[in-house]
Amino acid sequence: MSAARRTRLSRRAVLTLGAGLGAGLLAGCQREPAPTGTGAQLLAGNPTVPDTDPVITRRDLSTGRAREVDVVVMRPSGVPAQPMPVCVTLHGGKYGNAKSMVSLGLQQALTGLVKQTGVPFALAAVDGGNWVGDKDDDPQRMLMDDLPGWLDRLDLATTPFAALGVGEGGTGALTLARTPGLSAVAAISPTLFDTYADAAKSGIYQTRQSWEQGEPLRHTPQYANLPVGVWCGTDDRDFLATSREFAEKARGKLTTGPGGHDDAYYRRVLPDALKFVAGYL
């Protein structure tokens, strides 16, 4: 593994890469050759690396989930295939999947943000079920143990700098953030439950013990030193109150506005959530 990809790229390396890629970003999807700036030399040693396909899907075996899963990587259009920081993005719904994050317009939102900031990073999505799992299916273990190797093979930083999720994926992102290592976490419409009765009705948690151990609302002190962003629609009757409660107890930033617990709301606020985590690169 190259030094540029080991764990997480430094902020200096990211900013240098961004400066060297300014012309490439302006070119958008025209597949222009990479510029010859110092960022390209620092991270790849090859100033003429061509642009990569901005969305790549692989099928990999997860030891954490004991099954094959899709791994989707989204890079900003116009950026050469070079090592860069990664934000892991977690889909919503028990029957959701990694490809659904592409359909929400994440890659386009990423490209637009990177054009504004000049600081490139990639997004990684994986199939995670409901992000809680059970004794034979541990999506959090997949994120901790399997994902670094997959990112390494795709020439990306092996330790994500941030996590972002929608719905059940919002809760999954908050759960992942309880393990030290992330610089920021963004949760959109997270499925949070302040009582086990409500959690049991959802079917997400199989036992009271799994809810007590996994429910982010029961572990808010663990977020004390982490930038946390929470978004929830004002028509989301099931999760608006618990989103407010979590943001208050975790001392996070709460953003509310028109919308429900659905893809239309996710699409509307995802650019803002991306901008939030990018501020902690």
N, C-alpha and C positions, 0 to 999 in steps of 0.2 A: 504494500500500500504506500502511495506517495505521501510525502509530508503534507502536501496541500490538502489531502483528503482525510488525514488522520483526525479522528474525533470531529472537531468543528473548525472551520476556517476562521482565522482571526478577523476582527473588524478592519484592520489595516489592509489585509489581503482582499477583503470584499470591496472596500472602497477603491482600491487600486484597480481591481478587475472592472468595476463599474466605470471608472474613468476611461479605461482602455476600450470599453465597448460602446461608447456613446454613438459613434457613427453606425455601428451595427444595429443598434436599437432603432435608429431613425430609418433604417432600411426595411424594418418590419419583416415581412415574410418573403422578401425578394431573394433570399438565399445568397446574399452578397458574401464574398470572402471575409474572414475575420480581420479586424484591423490589426495593425502591427504595434499597438501600444504596449506599455509595460505590464499591464494586467495580463494580457495573453502570454507574454514571455514568462511572467512569474508563475502562472498556474498550469501552463501547458508546455511551454518551451517551443511552441510551433505557432507562429503568427498567422498562418494561412489555413488553420483548421476550418472546414466548412461548417455551416449551420447544421444542427441536427433536427430531426423531426421533433416538433415541440411536444408531442404526446407519444409516449412509448408504453406499450402494455406487454408484460411478461407473465408467464405462468410459473409459479415456484411452489415447492413443497414446504409447508410450514410445520416445523416440529411442535411449535406451541399450540397450533390448532389441529394437528394430526390430519391434515388434508392439503390439497393443492389450493392455492389462492391466486387471484389476479393481483399483480403489482403494477400500478399505473404511475408513471412519472411525467409531470408537466413542467416544461421549461418555458421561459419567455421567448416568444418568437423573435428572431433576429440575433439571438445570442449563440455563439459557438458552443460546441459540445465540450465544455471544460468543467473541472471541479467547481462546485459552488455550494453555498449553504442550502439546507433543506428544511422546509416546514412540512411536518406530516399532517395530512388532512383525513379526517375520519367521517365516513358516510353515516347517514341516519337510517333507522329502520332495521328490524331484524332481518328483513329480506333485501335490504339495500346492498350495494356492492361498490367496489372501487370505481368502476366506470361511471357510476351515477354522479360522481364529483365532476367529471368532465362535462356531463350534460347540464350541470348547474352554471356553466360558463366560467369556471375557475381559471382555465388557461388564458382566456381572453382578459379576465380581470387582472391576472398576474402580469401579462404583457403590458397592459395599460399602466399599471403601477410602476413597473420597472422603467418604462419610458419616461415617467415623471421623475423618478428618483435617481436613475442611473446606477442603482445598486441591485444587481441581479441575484435571484435565488430561485430554487426549484421547489415544486410541490410533489409529495409522494402520497399516494392513496393505496390502501390495501383492503381486501375483503376481511371484515371483522365481525360479522354476525351482529349481535346486539352489544358488543364490546364488554360484556360481563362474562359470558360463557359459563362453563361448568367444569367439573373435574376432568372431563375428557377434551375440553375445548377452551383454551386460555388465550384470548386475543391480546391481552396485555403482555403475556410472555412472548408472543409473536413480535410485538413492537420492540421489546427489549432485546430479544435474543436473535430473531431471524432477520429483522429489517436491516440492521447494520451491514450484514453480508450482502444483501440484495443491493443496497445503495452503493456499496464498494464496487460491485461488478458493473454498476452503471456509471462509475467514475464520479460519484458525488460524495460530499461529506457524510461520514457514517453515523454521526450523532446529530439528529435534528436540533435546530436552535429553538424551535417553537412547535406547538401543536394547535390545530384548529379543527373543530368538528361541528356538525349540525345534528340536532335531535339527539338520538342515542349516542351519536358520535361526539356531540358536545360534552356529554357526560363522560364518554371514553377519554376525551382530551383532558378533562379535569382530573380524571383518575390517573392518567399517565403523568400529569404534572406533579403528582404527589411524590414521584421519584425524582430526586435532585438531578439537574442537568439541563432543564429547559430555561430559556431566557424569558419566555412569555407564553401565555395560553389564551386562546379565544374560543368561547363556547356560544354557539348560536342556538337558541331555543333548547337548552339542555333539559333532558328528562330527569328532573330532580324530584325526590319524594321525601316529605317531612314525616311521614308515618309508614310503618311497615304494611299496614292495611292497604294503602294506596299502591305501594311498591308491589305487593303480591298480586293485586288486580292487573297490573301491567304485564305480568308474565316475564319481566326482565330478570328479576331476582328469584331464584328458586327456593331460597331459605331465608329466615330472619338473619342468620349469621352472615350470609353473603351480603345482605343489604347493610347490616351494621358495619361490616368491614369495607364495603365498597362505596357506599353512598357519600358523595362529596360534601353534602350538607352536614354530615356528622364529623367531618374532619377539616373544617374551615381554618383552624390555626395553622395547618400545614402550608397554607398559601400566603402566609404573612409577608414573605420577602419576595414574592413573585408577581410581576405585572399580570393581572387577570382582566380580560374583557368579556362581558356578557351582553348578548343581544337577545331581545325577546319581543314578539309582536304584542300589541295591546289587545288583540283578539284571541290570544293564546290562553284560553281560560284555565287549562290544566296546569300550565307551567309558568305563567307570569308571576304569580305570588312567590313560588319557590325560587325563581330566578332572582327576584328582588331580594329575598332573604339571603341567598347565597352571596350575591354581590356585596351586600351590606356587611355580612359577617366576615367575608374574605377580604374586605376593603378593596374590592375590584371596581372597575368602571362599568356601570350599567347604562345601556342604550336601549330605549324603547321607541316604538313608533307603530303606525298602522300595519296590520298584518296578522296572520295566524301561524299555526304550526304546519307550514307547508313549503313546497319548493319555491313558490312565488316570493315568499318572504325571504327565504334563504338567498335567492338570486339577488334580491335588492340590497341586502346588507353585507354580502360576502366581500365586495370591494373594500368596505370600511373595515371589516375584520382583518383582511389581508394587510391593509395599511397599518393597523394597530400592531400586528406582530412584526411587520417589517421595521417598525420604529425601534426594535430591540435587537437588530442585527449587530 
